[in-house]
Amino acid sequence: MLSCFPITIPIFVKRELMKKLILIAIIGLGIISCATQNTAKNMKDLPKEWKHTTNIYEVNVRQYTKEGTFKAFEKEMPRLKNMGIRTLWFMPITPIAQEQKKGSMGSPYAAADYTSINPEFGTMDDFKHMVNEAHRLGFKVIIDWVANHTGWDHVWTKTHPEFYLKDPDGSFHRASGMDDIIELDYKNPEMRLAMIDAMKFWIKETDIDGFRCDLASWVEVDFWEQARPEVEKIKPLFWIGEYDELENPEYGKVFDASYSWKWMHKSEDYYKKDLPLQELKDLLIQYSNIGDGSMRAWFTTNHDENSWNGTEYEKYGIITKPMAVFSVTWNGIPLLYSGQELPNMKRLEFFEKDPIEWTNTYQMADFYKVLLDLKSTSPALRGGDPNVGTYILNTTANDKIFAYLRKNGNDEVLVVLNMSKEPVDFSIEDANVSGVFKNVFTRMNKNFEEGKNFSFKPGDYAVFEK
């Protein structure tokens, strides 16, 4: 048994001991401080690996279900996960301004408040619950961010009217061509800080994973350069901007991905006006020359295109499926819109309630699942990865057939598309293609050493992996 007795320590020993303890504490704090700073730096620099293999599915909450709510959409998420969807993009979820609104319900792009929920969709708790469930299922979640403008009765019009551009008569400045929205003044530093705080709100409160930035190039690029590092002090995020990098290259230094508007318009003209296929190939070379520091999003439809310019079938007719195959397999990020898995054959109203006409038969779901799963798993389909080479191939029908190979080490994906309105017999005559590939749709092998011949009907496509 041990006995404990009080020990008397001389005063000078106590002083020396205290000095050493203080020194140790200071050193310890310094180590902790450095470790904290390094952790923060590592978090900031954490590579968003998932952006190279992801796809994006745009959710139109208003039209997705009869209820038009977060709770109703949440029930659809397991189906979308099974289809291979990786990232959910929600069109604006903020309240809609009532003054000068369009239609009976207004545009979700005319915000009344940046930091609250549109009651049409439910409550903030409903949104948080949906995001948590999405994360549990393995989705990433991004929200639409409308930084260029607000609605006429946004809370800032009353609390901070100086945040807005003004006409000579002192009235708020309408956005070009849109009567229901007014533009913000990005020369106002206080407005910029308020906008950044509003973006931070959604990260802190709901743990979303990024932003789809509406009309990104209508906002000065130096705002995005200011905003991104500030917002990402909370966590690394994914940023896709609505702009075309061929037209606004400076924005590519800030955003992970951009739109491919020139491609969309050119490909529609190609089909409707019978343009030469070479014009599409030349445009793709221009996009490829941008490099892999940023990515392009490829799509056949979205909310604007569907409502204002028609469905993907109106735009592309018989080559709709080949265009969809291209969107998933070319270098970049595939972007899908609500209802494409049906397929949706109607233009959805924008300012009124007009639900998608679901049939519980998702005719295109298996088609997209094959493609999206391949995109997610094949090293050869990684977007924005300099290790991946993309090669446009020579065929005996270059004016009708678009064939290309994507290659990453020993992994290869071969895509062959009939971009014409007629049957085509052709062969691939390109040294880049050799060996045995498996057709990802039929699961049949094709040995290209034994022949590179094809016979395609209008609308045909083939995707092979090796």
C-alpha positions as CSV (number, residue, x, y, z in Angstrom):
1,M,0.0,0.0,0.0
2,L,1.3,3.4,-1.0
3,S,1.1,6.4,1.3
4,C,0.9,9.9,-0.1
5,F,2.5,12.7,1.7
6,P,2.6,16.4,0.8
7,I,5.8,17.5,-0.9
8,T,7.3,20.9,-0.4
9,I,8.9,22.5,-3.6
10,P,11.2,25.5,-3.2
11,I,9.9,28.7,-4.7
12,F,12.7,29.1,-7.3
13,V,12.0,25.5,-8.5
14,K,8.3,26.4,-8.9
15,R,9.2,29.5,-11.0
16,E,11.5,27.4,-13.3
17,L,8.8,24.8,-13.6
18,M,6.2,27.3,-14.5
19,K,8.5,28.8,-17.2
20,K,9.0,25.4,-18.8
21,L,5.2,24.7,-18.6
22,I,4.4,28.0,-20.3
23,L,7.0,27.4,-23.0
24,I,5.6,23.9,-23.6
25,A,2.1,25.3,-23.8
26,I,3.2,28.0,-26.4
27,I,5.0,25.4,-28.5
28,G,1.9,23.2,-28.3
29,L,-0.4,26.0,-29.3
30,G,1.9,26.7,-32.2
31,I,1.8,23.1,-33.3
32,I,-2.0,23.0,-33.0
33,S,-2.3,26.3,-34.9
34,C,-0.1,25.1,-37.7
35,A,-2.0,21.8,-37.8
36,T,-5.3,23.7,-38.0
37,Q,-4.0,25.9,-40.8
38,N,-2.8,23.0,-42.7
39,T,-6.1,21.1,-42.2
40,A,-7.9,24.2,-43.5
41,K,-5.6,24.4,-46.5
42,N,-6.0,20.7,-47.2
43,M,-9.8,21.1,-47.1
44,K,-9.6,24.1,-49.4
45,D,-7.3,22.2,-51.8
46,L,-9.2,18.9,-51.4
47,P,-9.6,17.6,-55.0
48,K,-13.2,17.2,-55.9
49,E,-12.6,13.8,-57.5
50,W,-16.3,13.2,-58.1
51,K,-16.6,16.0,-60.6
52,H,-14.6,14.0,-63.2
53,T,-17.1,11.1,-63.2
54,T,-20.4,12.8,-62.3
55,N,-23.5,13.7,-64.2
56,I,-26.1,16.3,-63.4
57,Y,-29.9,15.9,-63.4
58,E,-31.9,19.2,-63.4
59,V,-34.9,19.0,-61.1
60,N,-37.9,21.2,-61.9
61,V,-39.7,20.9,-58.5
62,R,-42.8,22.7,-59.6
63,Q,-43.5,20.4,-62.5
64,Y,-41.9,17.2,-61.2
65,T,-45.0,16.0,-59.3
66,K,-48.6,17.0,-58.9
67,E,-47.8,18.2,-55.4
68,G,-44.7,20.1,-56.7
69,T,-42.9,19.8,-53.3
70,F,-39.6,18.6,-51.9
71,K,-41.4,15.8,-50.0
72,A,-43.0,14.5,-53.2
73,F,-39.7,14.7,-55.1
74,E,-37.8,12.9,-52.3
75,K,-39.8,9.8,-53.1
76,E,-38.4,9.7,-56.6
77,M,-34.7,9.8,-55.6
78,P,-34.2,6.0,-55.2
79,R,-35.4,5.6,-58.8
80,L,-33.0,8.2,-60.0
81,K,-30.1,6.7,-58.1
82,N,-30.9,3.3,-59.7
83,M,-30.8,5.1,-63.1
84,G,-27.2,6.2,-62.4
85,I,-27.8,9.9,-61.6
86,R,-25.0,11.3,-59.4
87,T,-25.7,15.0,-58.9
88,L,-29.1,16.7,-58.4
89,W,-29.4,20.3,-59.5
90,F,-32.5,22.1,-58.2
91,M,-33.9,25.0,-60.1
92,P,-34.2,28.1,-57.8
93,I,-35.7,27.2,-54.4
94,T,-36.1,30.8,-53.1
95,P,-39.4,32.6,-52.8
96,I,-40.8,34.2,-56.0
97,A,-41.3,38.0,-56.2
98,Q,-45.0,38.9,-56.7
99,E,-44.7,42.4,-58.2
100,Q,-44.7,42.2,-62.0
101,K,-44.6,38.4,-61.9
102,K,-45.3,36.5,-65.1
103,G,-48.3,34.2,-65.3
104,S,-50.1,33.0,-62.2
105,M,-47.1,31.5,-60.4
106,G,-44.2,33.6,-61.6
107,S,-40.6,32.7,-62.5
108,P,-38.4,31.0,-60.0
109,Y,-35.6,33.1,-61.4
110,A,-37.2,36.3,-60.0
111,A,-36.2,35.9,-56.3
112,A,-37.9,37.8,-53.4
113,D,-35.4,36.7,-50.8
114,Y,-32.0,34.9,-51.1
115,T,-32.1,33.2,-47.7
116,S,-35.5,31.5,-47.4
117,I,-37.5,28.8,-49.1
118,N,-40.3,29.1,-51.7
119,P,-43.4,28.0,-49.7
120,E,-44.7,26.5,-52.9
121,F,-42.1,23.7,-52.4
122,G,-42.4,23.3,-48.7
123,T,-40.4,24.4,-45.7
124,M,-36.7,24.9,-44.9
125,D,-36.9,21.7,-42.8
126,D,-38.4,19.9,-45.8
127,F,-35.4,21.0,-48.0
128,K,-32.9,20.0,-45.3
129,H,-34.5,16.6,-44.9
130,M,-34.4,16.1,-48.7
131,V,-30.7,17.1,-48.9
132,N,-29.8,14.8,-46.0
133,E,-31.7,11.9,-47.7
134,A,-30.0,12.7,-51.0
135,H,-26.6,12.6,-49.3
136,R,-27.5,9.3,-47.7
137,L,-28.3,7.8,-51.1
138,G,-25.0,9.0,-52.4
139,F,-26.1,12.1,-54.4
140,K,-24.4,15.5,-54.6
141,V,-26.8,18.4,-54.4
142,I,-26.3,21.8,-56.1
143,I,-28.8,24.7,-56.2
144,D,-29.5,27.3,-58.9
145,W,-28.0,30.7,-57.9
146,V,-29.4,33.8,-59.5
147,A,-26.8,36.5,-58.8
148,N,-27.4,38.9,-61.7
149,H,-30.9,40.1,-60.7
150,T,-33.9,39.8,-58.4
151,G,-37.6,40.3,-58.6
152,W,-39.1,43.8,-58.1
153,D,-40.1,43.2,-54.5
154,H,-37.0,41.4,-53.2
155,V,-36.3,42.3,-49.6
156,W,-33.2,44.3,-50.7
157,T,-35.3,46.7,-52.7
158,K,-36.6,48.0,-49.3
159,T,-33.6,47.4,-47.0
160,H,-30.8,48.2,-49.5
161,P,-32.1,50.0,-52.7
162,E,-28.6,51.1,-53.3
163,F,-27.7,47.5,-54.2
164,Y,-29.4,48.0,-57.6
165,L,-28.7,49.5,-60.9
166,K,-30.8,52.6,-61.5
167,D,-32.2,54.2,-64.6
168,P,-31.7,58.0,-65.1
169,D,-35.1,58.6,-63.5
170,G,-34.0,56.8,-60.4
171,S,-36.1,53.7,-61.0
172,F,-34.7,50.2,-60.8
173,H,-33.1,49.0,-64.0
174,R,-35.0,46.1,-65.8
175,A,-32.9,43.2,-67.0
176,S,-32.5,43.0,-70.7
177,G,-35.6,41.5,-72.3
178,M,-37.2,40.5,-69.0
179,D,-39.8,42.7,-67.4
180,D,-40.1,40.7,-64.1
181,I,-36.5,41.2,-62.9
182,I,-34.2,44.1,-62.0
183,E,-30.4,44.1,-62.1
184,L,-28.0,44.3,-59.2
185,D,-25.1,46.7,-59.1
186,Y,-21.8,44.8,-58.8
187,K,-19.8,48.0,-58.4
188,N,-21.3,48.2,-54.8
189,P,-18.9,46.3,-52.5
190,E,-21.5,46.0,-49.8
191,M,-23.9,44.3,-52.1
192,R,-21.1,41.8,-53.1
193,L,-20.5,40.9,-49.5
194,A,-24.2,40.5,-48.9
195,M,-24.5,38.2,-51.9
196,I,-21.5,36.1,-50.6
197,D,-23.1,35.9,-47.2
198,A,-26.3,34.7,-48.8
199,M,-24.4,31.9,-50.6
200,K,-22.7,30.9,-47.4
201,F,-26.1,30.6,-45.7
202,W,-27.0,27.6,-47.9
203,I,-23.8,25.8,-47.2
204,K,-23.9,26.3,-43.5
205,E,-27.6,25.7,-43.1
206,T,-28.3,22.9,-45.6
207,D,-24.9,21.4,-46.5
208,I,-25.4,21.6,-50.3
209,D,-22.4,20.7,-52.5
210,G,-22.3,23.5,-55.0
211,F,-24.0,26.0,-57.3
212,R,-25.3,26.2,-60.8
213,C,-24.8,29.9,-61.5
214,D,-27.5,31.4,-63.7
215,L,-26.4,33.8,-66.4
216,A,-22.9,33.7,-64.9
217,S,-21.3,35.8,-67.5
218,W,-23.8,38.7,-66.9
219,V,-22.0,39.1,-63.6
220,E,-18.5,40.5,-63.6
221,V,-15.9,37.7,-63.4
222,D,-14.1,39.4,-60.6
223,F,-17.1,38.8,-58.4
224,W,-16.9,35.1,-58.9
225,E,-13.2,35.3,-58.2
226,Q,-14.0,37.0,-55.0
227,A,-16.9,34.8,-54.0
228,R,-15.6,31.3,-54.6
229,P,-12.7,31.3,-52.2
230,E,-14.8,33.0,-49.5
231,V,-17.7,30.6,-49.8
232,E,-15.3,27.6,-50.0
233,K,-13.8,28.5,-46.6
234,I,-16.7,26.4,-45.4
235,K,-16.1,23.4,-47.6
236,P,-15.0,22.6,-51.2
237,L,-17.8,23.0,-53.7
238,F,-18.7,22.3,-57.3
239,W,-19.4,25.3,-59.5
240,I,-21.1,25.2,-63.0
241,G,-21.7,28.5,-64.7
242,E,-24.3,29.3,-67.4
243,Y,-21.9,30.7,-70.0
244,D,-20.0,29.4,-73.0
245,E,-16.3,29.3,-72.5
246,L,-15.6,29.9,-76.2
247,E,-17.3,33.2,-75.8
248,N,-16.2,34.0,-72.2
249,P,-12.9,32.3,-71.6
250,E,-12.0,34.3,-68.5
251,Y,-14.8,32.6,-66.5
252,G,-13.2,29.2,-67.0
253,K,-10.5,30.2,-64.4
254,V,-13.3,30.3,-61.8
255,F,-15.8,27.6,-62.7
256,D,-15.4,23.9,-62.8
257,A,-17.8,23.6,-65.8
258,S,-19.7,25.7,-68.3
259,Y,-22.4,25.4,-70.8
260,S,-21.9,24.5,-74.5
261,W,-24.4,26.9,-76.0
262,K,-22.6,27.2,-79.3
263,W,-22.7,23.4,-79.7
264,M,-26.4,23.2,-78.8
265,H,-27.4,25.9,-81.4
266,K,-25.0,24.5,-84.1
267,S,-26.2,20.9,-83.6
268,E,-29.8,22.0,-83.9
269,D,-29.0,23.9,-87.1
270,Y,-27.1,20.9,-88.3
271,Y,-30.2,18.7,-88.1
272,K,-32.8,21.2,-89.2
273,K,-30.8,23.0,-91.9
274,D,-28.7,20.0,-93.1
275,L,-25.4,21.6,-92.4
276,P,-22.2,19.6,-93.1
277,L,-21.3,17.2,-90.2
278,Q,-17.7,18.6,-90.5
279,E,-18.9,21.9,-89.0
280,L,-19.9,20.0,-85.8
281,K,-16.5,18.3,-85.7
282,D,-14.7,21.6,-86.2
283,L,-16.6,23.2,-83.3
284,L,-15.7,20.3,-81.0
285,I,-12.1,20.8,-81.8
286,Q,-12.5,24.4,-80.7
287,Y,-14.0,23.2,-77.4
288,S,-11.2,20.7,-76.9
289,N,-8.6,23.3,-77.4
290,I,-9.8,25.0,-74.3
291,G,-8.1,22.2,-72.4
292,D,-8.9,20.3,-69.3
293,G,-8.6,23.0,-66.7
294,S,-12.4,23.3,-66.9
295,M,-15.2,21.2,-68.4
296,R,-18.2,21.6,-70.6
297,A,-21.7,20.4,-69.8
298,W,-23.4,18.6,-72.8
299,F,-27.2,18.3,-73.0
300,T,-30.0,17.8,-75.5
301,T,-32.5,19.8,-73.4
302,N,-33.0,21.9,-70.2
303,H,-35.7,24.1,-68.7
304,D,-35.2,27.0,-71.0
305,E,-34.9,24.9,-74.2
306,N,-37.9,22.7,-73.4
307,S,-40.2,25.6,-72.5
308,W,-39.2,28.1,-75.1
309,N,-37.7,26.3,-78.0
310,G,-39.3,22.8,-77.9
311,T,-38.5,19.3,-76.7
312,E,-35.3,17.5,-77.7
313,Y,-37.4,15.5,-80.2
314,E,-38.5,18.7,-81.9
315,K,-34.9,19.8,-82.1
316,Y,-33.2,16.6,-83.1
317,G,-35.8,14.3,-84.5
318,I,-34.3,10.9,-85.5
319,I,-30.8,11.8,-84.1
320,T,-32.1,12.5,-80.6
321,K,-30.7,9.3,-79.2
322,P,-27.3,9.6,-80.9
323,M,-27.1,13.2,-79.5
324,A,-27.9,11.8,-76.0
325,V,-25.1,9.2,-76.4
326,F,-22.7,12.0,-77.4
327,S,-23.7,14.1,-74.4
328,V,-22.8,11.3,-72.0
329,T,-19.6,10.1,-73.6
330,W,-17.8,13.2,-74.9
331,N,-15.2,14.9,-72.7
332,G,-17.2,16.8,-70.0
333,I,-20.3,16.4,-67.9
334,P,-23.6,15.0,-69.0
335,L,-26.6,17.2,-68.1
336,L,-30.1,15.8,-68.1
337,Y,-33.5,17.4,-67.5
338,S,-36.6,16.3,-65.6
339,G,-38.6,13.7,-67.6
340,Q,-36.0,12.7,-70.2
341,E,-36.2,9.2,-68.8
342,L,-39.9,8.9,-70.0
343,P,-39.2,10.4,-72.6
344,N,-41.1,13.7,-72.1
345,M,-42.6,14.8,-75.4
346,K,-44.3,18.0,-74.3
347,R,-43.1,21.6,-73.7
348,L,-43.6,22.4,-70.0
349,E,-45.2,25.7,-69.0
350,F,-42.8,28.0,-67.2
351,F,-45.1,30.3,-65.2
352,E,-48.0,27.9,-64.6
353,K,-48.5,24.6,-63.0
354,D,-48.0,22.0,-65.7
355,P,-46.8,18.6,-64.2
356,I,-44.7,16.1,-66.2
357,E,-47.1,13.4,-67.4
358,W,-45.5,10.4,-65.7
359,T,-46.7,7.0,-66.8
360,N,-44.7,4.7,-64.4
361,T,-43.0,3.4,-67.6
362,Y,-39.6,4.9,-67.9
363,Q,-38.8,3.9,-71.5
364,M,-35.4,5.7,-71.6
365,A,-34.3,4.8,-68.1
366,D,-32.3,1.6,-69.0
367,F,-30.7,3.5,-72.0
368,Y,-29.5,6.2,-69.6
369,K,-28.5,3.8,-66.9
370,V,-26.1,2.0,-69.3
371,L,-24.5,5.2,-70.4
372,L,-24.4,6.9,-67.0
373,D,-22.9,3.9,-65.3
374,L,-20.3,3.7,-67.9
375,K,-19.5,7.4,-67.5
376,S,-19.2,6.9,-63.8
377,T,-16.9,3.8,-63.9
378,S,-14.8,4.0,-67.0
379,P,-11.4,5.8,-66.6
380,A,-11.7,6.5,-70.4
381,L,-14.8,8.7,-69.9
382,R,-13.4,10.9,-67.1
383,G,-14.1,14.5,-67.9
384,G,-11.5,17.2,-67.6
385,D,-8.7,14.7,-67.1
386,P,-5.5,15.4,-69.1
387,N,-4.7,11.6,-68.9
388,V,-7.7,10.9,-71.2
389,G,-7.2,11.3,-75.0
390,T,-10.2,11.9,-77.3
391,Y,-9.7,11.0,-81.0
392,I,-12.1,11.7,-83.8
393,L,-11.9,8.7,-86.1
394,N,-11.9,8.4,-89.9
395,T,-14.7,6.3,-91.5
396,T,-15.8,5.7,-95.0
397,A,-18.8,7.9,-94.4
398,N,-17.3,11.0,-92.6
399,D,-20.2,13.1,-93.8
400,K,-22.8,11.0,-92.1
401,I,-21.0,9.0,-89.3
402,F,-19.4,10.6,-86.2
403,A,-17.0,8.1,-84.6
404,Y,-14.6,8.8,-81.8
405,L,-12.4,7.0,-79.3
406,R,-11.7,8.0,-75.7
407,K,-8.6,6.4,-74.2
408,N,-7.0,6.4,-70.7
409,G,-4.1,4.0,-70.4
410,N,-5.5,0.5,-71.3
411,D,-9.1,1.6,-70.9
412,E,-10.9,2.6,-74.1
413,V,-14.4,3.6,-75.1
414,L,-15.4,3.7,-78.8
415,V,-18.6,5.6,-79.8
416,V,-20.1,5.4,-83.3
417,L,-23.2,7.6,-84.2
418,N,-25.3,7.8,-87.3
419,M,-25.8,11.6,-87.5
420,S,-27.7,11.3,-90.8
421,K,-31.4,10.8,-91.7
422,E,-30.7,7.7,-93.8
423,P,-29.2,4.2,-93.6
424,V,-25.4,4.0,-93.8
425,D,-23.1,1.1,-94.6
426,F,-19.6,2.1,-93.6
427,S,-16.3,1.0,-92.0
428,I,-13.9,2.6,-89.5
429,E,-10.6,3.1,-91.2
430,D,-8.4,4.3,-88.4
431,A,-5.3,2.8,-86.8
432,N,-6.5,4.0,-83.3
433,V,-9.1,1.2,-83.3
434,S,-7.9,-2.4,-82.8
435,G,-8.5,-5.4,-80.7
436,V,-11.7,-6.8,-79.0
437,F,-14.4,-4.4,-77.6
438,K,-17.6,-5.2,-75.9
439,N,-20.8,-3.4,-76.9
440,V,-22.2,-1.9,-73.7
441,F,-25.8,-2.2,-74.8
442,T,-25.8,-5.8,-76.3
443,R,-22.9,-7.1,-74.2
444,M,-21.6,-8.7,-77.4
445,N,-17.9,-8.7,-78.3
446,K,-16.7,-7.2,-81.6
447,N,-13.2,-8.1,-82.8
448,F,-11.9,-5.2,-84.9
449,E,-9.1,-7.3,-86.2
450,E,-11.7,-9.3,-88.1
451,G,-13.5,-6.3,-89.5
452,K,-14.6,-2.8,-88.9
453,N,-17.7,-2.8,-90.9
454,F,-21.1,-1.4,-89.7
455,S,-24.6,-1.2,-91.2
456,F,-26.6,1.5,-89.4
457,K,-30.2,2.5,-89.7
458,P,-31.3,6.1,-89.1
459,G,-30.9,6.9,-85.4
460,D,-28.5,4.0,-84.8
461,Y,-25.6,4.3,-82.4
462,A,-23.1,1.9,-80.8
463,V,-20.8,2.2,-77.7
464,F,-18.0,-0.2,-77.0
465,E,-15.6,-0.6,-74.1
466,K,-12.2,-2.2,-73.8
